[in-house]
Amino acid sequence: MFRTLFDSYRTIWNGKFEHTLDVENECIATRFNVRLEDLDGGEVELRNCNFWHCRDGKFERVYAFMNDANVLR
């Protein structure tokens, strides 16, 4: 999954993170922006959300949502 991402884009930037935590239910929601530059100089901008579920203080699973094409394939 990540090999394709790293092989397809010259520049990968993730930033402007906003986190919301639900300590009692061990959940985290993260909203962030992504900027990619492909090998031909084309640019892609995404606004993504990840939803983390924890158990006993450790990550158990994550769901990732992208506002455009899935660049992790």
N, CA, C and O atoms as a GROMACS GRO file, in nm:
protein
  292
    1MET      N    1   0.083  -0.118   0.000
    1MET     CA    2   0.000   0.000   0.000
    1MET      C    3   0.088   0.126   0.000
    1MET      O    4   0.072   0.213  -0.086
    2PHE      N    5   0.180   0.136   0.095
    2PHE     CA    6   0.263   0.255   0.102
    2PHE      C    7   0.370   0.258  -0.007
    2PHE      O    8   0.413   0.366  -0.047
    3ARG      N    9   0.414   0.143  -0.055
    3ARG     CA   10   0.513   0.139  -0.162
    3ARG      C   11   0.458   0.211  -0.285
    3ARG      O   12   0.529   0.291  -0.347
    4THR      N   13   0.332   0.183  -0.322
    4THR     CA   14   0.270   0.249  -0.437
    4THR      C   15   0.261   0.399  -0.415
    4THR      O   16   0.289   0.477  -0.506
    5LEU      N   17   0.222   0.440  -0.294
    5LEU     CA   18   0.213   0.582  -0.263
    5LEU      C   19   0.348   0.650  -0.279
    5LEU      O   20   0.359   0.752  -0.347
    6PHE      N   21   0.451   0.594  -0.218
    6PHE     CA   22   0.584   0.656  -0.222
    6PHE      C   23   0.645   0.652  -0.363
    6PHE      O   24   0.722   0.741  -0.399
    7ASP      N   25   0.613   0.549  -0.440
    7ASP     CA   26   0.665   0.540  -0.577
    7ASP      C   27   0.591   0.631  -0.675
    7ASP      O   28   0.643   0.662  -0.782
    8SER      N   29   0.470   0.676  -0.640
    8SER     CA   30   0.386   0.753  -0.731
    8SER      C   31   0.396   0.904  -0.713
    8SER      O   32   0.356   0.979  -0.802
    9TYR      N   33   0.448   0.948  -0.598
    9TYR     CA   34   0.449   1.092  -0.569
    9TYR      C   35   0.588   1.138  -0.529
    9TYR      O   36   0.656   1.075  -0.448
   10ARG      N   37   0.629   1.250  -0.587
   10ARG     CA   38   0.759   1.310  -0.558
   10ARG      C   39   0.757   1.377  -0.420
   10ARG      O   40   0.854   1.368  -0.345
   11THR      N   41   0.646   1.443  -0.388
   11THR     CA   42   0.632   1.514  -0.261
   11THR      C   43   0.503   1.472  -0.194
   11THR      O   44   0.398   1.464  -0.259
   12ILE      N   45   0.509   1.444  -0.064
   12ILE     CA   46   0.391   1.408   0.016
   12ILE      C   47   0.394   1.494   0.141
   12ILE      O   48   0.489   1.489   0.219
   13TRP      N   49   0.288   1.574   0.160
   13TRP     CA   50   0.279   1.661   0.278
   13TRP      C   51   0.146   1.636   0.348
   13TRP      O   52   0.042   1.632   0.284
   14ASN      N   53   0.151   1.620   0.478
   14ASN     CA   54   0.032   1.609   0.562
   14ASN      C   55   0.042   1.718   0.667
   14ASN      O   56   0.147   1.735   0.729
   15GLY      N   57  -0.067   1.793   0.689
   15GLY     CA   58  -0.060   1.900   0.789
   15GLY      C   59  -0.196   1.953   0.826
   15GLY      O   60  -0.300   1.901   0.784
   16LYS      N   61  -0.194   2.060   0.908
   16LYS     CA   62  -0.316   2.123   0.961
   16LYS      C   63  -0.402   2.020   1.034
   16LYS      O   64  -0.522   2.010   1.010
   17PHE      N   65  -0.340   1.944   1.120
   17PHE     CA   66  -0.410   1.840   1.195
   17PHE      C   67  -0.500   1.899   1.302
   17PHE      O   68  -0.462   1.994   1.371
   18GLU      N   69  -0.619   1.843   1.315
   18GLU     CA   70  -0.711   1.875   1.424
   18GLU      C   71  -0.755   1.742   1.485
   18GLU      O   72  -0.806   1.654   1.414
   19HIS      N   73  -0.735   1.727   1.615
   19HIS     CA   74  -0.767   1.602   1.683
   19HIS      C   75  -0.881   1.622   1.782
   19HIS      O   76  -0.888   1.724   1.851
   20THR      N   77  -0.970   1.525   1.787
   20THR     CA   78  -1.076   1.522   1.887
   20THR      C   79  -1.068   1.387   1.957
   20THR      O   80  -1.070   1.283   1.892
   21LEU      N   81  -1.060   1.390   2.090
   21LEU     CA   82  -1.044   1.267   2.167
   21LEU      C   83  -1.167   1.241   2.252
   21LEU      O   84  -1.224   1.332   2.312
   22ASP      N   85  -1.206   1.115   2.257
   22ASP     CA   86  -1.308   1.066   2.349
   22ASP      C   87  -1.236   0.967   2.440
   22ASP      O   88  -1.229   0.848   2.410
   23VAL      N   89  -1.185   1.017   2.550
   23VAL     CA   90  -1.101   0.936   2.639
   23VAL      C   91  -1.179   0.819   2.696
   23VAL      O   92  -1.128   0.707   2.701
   24GLU      N   93  -1.301   0.843   2.739
   24GLU     CA   94  -1.381   0.738   2.802
   24GLU      C   95  -1.405   0.620   2.709
   24GLU      O   96  -1.400   0.504   2.753
   25ASN      N   97  -1.431   0.648   2.581
   25ASN     CA   98  -1.458   0.540   2.485
   25ASN      C   99  -1.336   0.501   2.402
   25ASN      O  100  -1.348   0.419   2.311
   26GLU      N  101  -1.220   0.559   2.433
   26GLU     CA  102  -1.094   0.527   2.366
   26GLU      C  103  -1.103   0.545   2.214
   26GLU      O  104  -1.066   0.456   2.137
   27CYS      N  105  -1.152   0.662   2.172
   27CYS     CA  106  -1.165   0.694   2.029
   27CYS      C  107  -1.097   0.827   2.000
   27CYS      O  108  -1.094   0.917   2.084
   28ILE      N  109  -1.043   0.839   1.879
   28ILE     CA  110  -0.977   0.961   1.834
   28ILE      C  111  -1.024   0.989   1.692
   28ILE      O  112  -1.025   0.899   1.607
   29ALA      N  113  -1.062   1.113   1.665
   29ALA     CA  114  -1.094   1.157   1.529
   29ALA      C  115  -0.989   1.261   1.490
   29ALA      O  116  -0.959   1.352   1.568
   30THR      N  117  -0.934   1.246   1.370
   30THR     CA  118  -0.831   1.339   1.322
   30THR      C  119  -0.870   1.389   1.184
   30THR      O  120  -0.899   1.310   1.094
   31ARG      N  121  -0.869   1.521   1.169
   31ARG     CA  122  -0.895   1.583   1.038
   31ARG      C  123  -0.765   1.650   0.995
   31ARG      O  124  -0.698   1.715   1.076
   32PHE      N  125  -0.729   1.634   0.865
   32PHE     CA  126  -0.603   1.691   0.817
   32PHE      C  127  -0.606   1.711   0.667
   32PHE      O  128  -0.691   1.657   0.597
   33ASN      N  129  -0.510   1.789   0.619
   33ASN     CA  130  -0.496   1.816   0.476
   33ASN      C  131  -0.375   1.739   0.421
   33ASN      O  132  -0.278   1.713   0.492
   34VAL      N  133  -0.385   1.703   0.294
   34VAL     CA  134  -0.276   1.632   0.225
   34VAL      C  135  -0.249   1.705   0.093
   34VAL      O  136  -0.341   1.742   0.021
   35ARG      N  137  -0.121   1.724   0.062
   35ARG     CA  138  -0.080   1.776  -0.068
   35ARG      C  139   0.021   1.680  -0.128
   35ARG      O  140   0.119   1.643  -0.064
   36LEU      N  141  -0.004   1.641  -0.252
   36LEU     CA  142   0.083   1.547  -0.323
   36LEU      C  143   0.129   1.610  -0.454
   36LEU      O  144   0.053   1.682  -0.519
   37GLU      N  145   0.252   1.581  -0.491
   37GLU     CA  146   0.302   1.619  -0.624
   37GLU      C  147   0.345   1.491  -0.692
   37GLU      O  148   0.434   1.421  -0.645
   38ASP      N  149   0.280   1.460  -0.807
   38ASP     CA  150   0.314   1.336  -0.876
   38ASP      C  151   0.444   1.352  -0.955
   38ASP      O  152   0.502   1.461  -0.957
   39LEU      N  153   0.487   1.247  -1.018
   39LEU     CA  154   0.616   1.247  -1.088
   39LEU      C  155   0.620   1.338  -1.209
   39LEU      O  156   0.728   1.375  -1.255
   40ASP      N  157   0.502   1.377  -1.261
   40ASP     CA  158   0.494   1.469  -1.375
   40ASP      C  159   0.473   1.613  -1.331
   40ASP      O  160   0.458   1.702  -1.415
   41GLY      N  161   0.472   1.640  -1.200
   41GLY     CA  162   0.454   1.775  -1.149
   41GLY      C  163   0.309   1.811  -1.120
   41GLY      O  164   0.282   1.922  -1.074
   42GLY      N  165   0.216   1.718  -1.145
   42GLY     CA  166   0.075   1.744  -1.114
   42GLY      C  167   0.053   1.742  -0.963
   42GLY      O  168   0.120   1.670  -0.890
   43GLU      N  169  -0.044   1.823  -0.918
   43GLU     CA  170  -0.070   1.833  -0.775
   43GLU      C  171  -0.208   1.779  -0.741
   43GLU      O  172  -0.304   1.794  -0.817
   44VAL      N  173  -0.217   1.717  -0.625
   44VAL     CA  174  -0.342   1.665  -0.571
   44VAL      C  175  -0.356   1.720  -0.430
   44VAL      O  176  -0.261   1.714  -0.351
   45GLU      N  177  -0.475   1.774  -0.397
   45GLU     CA  178  -0.502   1.819  -0.261
   45GLU      C  179  -0.619   1.740  -0.206
   45GLU      O  180  -0.721   1.724  -0.273
   46LEU      N  181  -0.603   1.690  -0.085
   46LEU     CA  182  -0.706   1.610  -0.019
   46LEU      C  183  -0.736   1.666   0.119
   46LEU      O  184  -0.650   1.730   0.181
   47ARG      N  185  -0.856   1.642   0.165
   47ARG     CA  186  -0.893   1.670   0.303
   47ARG      C  187  -0.945   1.540   0.360
   47ARG      O  188  -1.048   1.488   0.317
   48ASN      N  189  -0.874   1.488   0.456
   48ASN     CA  190  -0.899   1.353   0.505
   48ASN      C  191  -0.940   1.352   0.652
   48ASN      O  192  -0.914   1.447   0.726
   49CYS      N  193  -1.003   1.243   0.692
   49CYS     CA  194  -1.036   1.217   0.832
   49CYS      C  195  -0.998   1.074   0.863
   49CYS      O  196  -1.023   0.982   0.785
   50ASN      N  197  -0.937   1.056   0.978
   50ASN     CA  198  -0.908   0.921   1.029
   50ASN      C  199  -0.979   0.904   1.162
   50ASN      O  200  -0.984   0.996   1.243
   51PHE      N  201  -1.035   0.787   1.182
   51PHE     CA  202  -1.104   0.755   1.306
   51PHE      C  203  -1.035   0.635   1.369
   51PHE      O  204  -1.036   0.525   1.313
   52TRP      N  205  -0.976   0.657   1.485
   52TRP     CA  206  -0.898   0.556   1.555
   52TRP      C  207  -0.980   0.497   1.669
   52TRP      O  208  -1.046   0.570   1.743
   53HIS      N  209  -0.975   0.367   1.682
   53HIS     CA  210  -1.038   0.297   1.795
   53HIS      C  211  -0.927   0.228   1.872
   53HIS      O  212  -0.844   0.158   1.815
   54CYS      N  213  -0.928   0.248   2.003
   54CYS     CA  214  -0.823   0.192   2.088
   54CYS      C  215  -0.883   0.092   2.186
   54CYS      O  216  -1.004   0.091   2.212
   55ARG      N  217  -0.796   0.010   2.239
   55ARG     CA  218  -0.834  -0.082   2.347
   55ARG      C  219  -0.716  -0.087   2.443
   55ARG      O  220  -0.602  -0.112   2.404
   56ASP      N  221  -0.745  -0.062   2.568
   56ASP     CA  222  -0.642  -0.060   2.672
   56ASP      C  223  -0.527   0.035   2.636
   56ASP      O  224  -0.411   0.005   2.663
   57GLY      N  225  -0.562   0.149   2.575
   57GLY     CA  226  -0.462   0.251   2.544
   57GLY      C  227  -0.378   0.226   2.421
   57GLY      O  228  -0.282   0.300   2.396
   58LYS      N  229  -0.411   0.122   2.342
   58LYS     CA  230  -0.334   0.091   2.220
   58LYS      C  231  -0.427   0.092   2.100
   58LYS      O  232  -0.545   0.057   2.110
   59PHE      N  233  -0.372   0.132   1.985
   59PHE     CA  234  -0.453   0.133   1.863
   59PHE      C  235  -0.502  -0.007   1.830
   59PHE      O  236  -0.424  -0.102   1.828
   60GLU      N  237  -0.631  -0.018   1.803
   60GLU     CA  238  -0.691  -0.146   1.765
   60GLU      C  239  -0.726  -0.147   1.616
   60GLU      O  240  -0.700  -0.245   1.547
   61ARG      N  241  -0.785  -0.037   1.567
   61ARG     CA  242  -0.818  -0.026   1.424
   61ARG      C  243  -0.833   0.121   1.388
   61ARG      O  244  -0.852   0.206   1.474
   62VAL      N  245  -0.824   0.148   1.258
   62VAL     CA  246  -0.840   0.284   1.209
   62VAL      C  247  -0.921   0.280   1.079
   62VAL      O  248  -0.905   0.190   0.997
   63TYR      N  249  -1.006   0.380   1.062
   63TYR     CA  250  -1.079   0.399   0.937
   63TYR      C  251  -1.031   0.530   0.877
   63TYR      O  252  -1.027   0.632   0.946
   64ALA      N  253  -0.996   0.528   0.750
   64ALA     CA  254  -0.946   0.647   0.681
   64ALA      C  255  -1.044   0.688   0.572
   64ALA      O  256  -1.085   0.606   0.490
   65PHE      N  257  -1.082   0.815   0.572
   65PHE     CA  258  -1.172   0.869   0.472
   65PHE      C  259  -1.100   0.980   0.396
   65PHE      O  260  -1.040   1.069   0.457
   66MET      N  261  -1.108   0.976   0.262
   66MET     CA  262  -1.045   1.075   0.176
   66MET      C  263  -1.154   1.141   0.093
   66MET      O  264  -1.250   1.076   0.052
   67ASN      N  265  -1.139   1.271   0.067
   67ASN     CA  266  -1.243   1.341  -0.007
   67ASN      C  267  -1.232   1.321  -0.158
   67ASN      O  268  -1.309   1.379  -0.234
   68ASP      N  269  -1.137   1.240  -0.201
   68ASP     CA  270  -1.117   1.219  -0.344
   68ASP      C  271  -1.070   1.075  -0.364
   68ASP      O  272  -1.101   0.988  -0.283
   69ALA      N  273  -0.997   1.051  -0.468
   69ALA     CA  274  -0.949   0.916  -0.499
   69ALA      C  275  -0.860   0.863  -0.386
   69ALA      O  276  -0.790   0.940  -0.320
   70ASN      N  277  -0.863   0.734  -0.366
   70ASN     CA  278  -0.780   0.669  -0.264
   70ASN      C  279  -0.638   0.656  -0.319
   70ASN      O  280  -0.612   0.575  -0.408
   71VAL      N  281  -0.547   0.736  -0.266
   71VAL     CA  282  -0.409   0.734  -0.314
   71VAL      C  283  -0.326   0.625  -0.246
   71VAL      O  284  -0.208   0.610  -0.276
   72LEU      N  285  -0.387   0.550  -0.156
   72LEU     CA  286  -0.315   0.443  -0.085
   72LEU      C  287  -0.326   0.309  -0.156
   72LEU      O  288  -0.271   0.210  -0.108
   73ARG      N  289  -0.395   0.302  -0.268
   73ARG     CA  290  -0.411   0.174  -0.339
   73ARG      C  291  -0.288   0.139  -0.416
   73ARG      O  292  -0.285   0.035  -0.482
   0.00000   0.00000   0.00000
